[in-house]
Amino acid sequence: MPLTDQHRFGMQLAQMSRGWRAELDRRLAGLGLSQARWLVLLHLARFDCKPTQRELAQSVGVEGPTLARLLDSLEAQGLVKRQAVLEDRRAKKIELSESALPLIAQIEAIATALRQELFVGIDEEDQRICMRVHKRILENLEKN
């Protein structure tokens, strides 16, 4: 059965996503962080206010128990802190510690350098078209 362009597009998108993340993981290996840990730190750094553990798990795309184990290790490294929520004793707000900030800056610098390399030779209009297509696919996914 021949592959359709939609099928090729989906395969290419998955391959690009895996490859991009693998290359970033390879470049971040020197910081001593697993992919799961640097991903949690980046998501946490992008929140405007301290998220709850549940909000952070949703943002990262992991289950609560998985995030709890990651936060345990990040807390042991002194990179994050958990704070009880007054209104709900079971909930915890998560924040980056001061010692995590230079690490976040390194992660961001490495990620930015990779992004710049990957977008060499791609003009802005092509990027905008691609983002429109991806946005539509994401919207269609949300309908399901």
Steps between C-alpha positions, in 0.01 A plus 500: 500500500657834397565764762289813476647844550303523826659174617848623403431832672404323823806274488728795424352704784551216749856441376581872525360523852698196619818614326478857629447385857776236475749759371406744774533220756846416362610863527362534853662178624797695633272675748430170674125510439282235344255605230213469745672726753600779262153490346338552842739789576426670167125466541522629855707801387233595245214534751416858603407393851576189701301208360351221705648157454191406295536805269868422446423134422245610238746745347779242477260226386574245772294326766499636855703214656766531229532873563513441876807275457667757272429777749642286782831475314501867395422602858784278627730682254380832645348612168132522597294560813151382587264718700174396660184671373299647786161434338580135423744311723546229235611747232854627466628804311831450324770762457852514368768560758756777450766239422295379202503837323855478355421145387180618329703769323745234373214276383336793320829603333565147375139461381513838321826411324353171379181669381702756304699220334188305411329799338792595273374540144131513593336833425250667728203451267561123487518497881169688526330259256634200690383644833152560355483137385621369836252724682212363293608141566523573874153657493365190324665280762330696777159429342552126554 
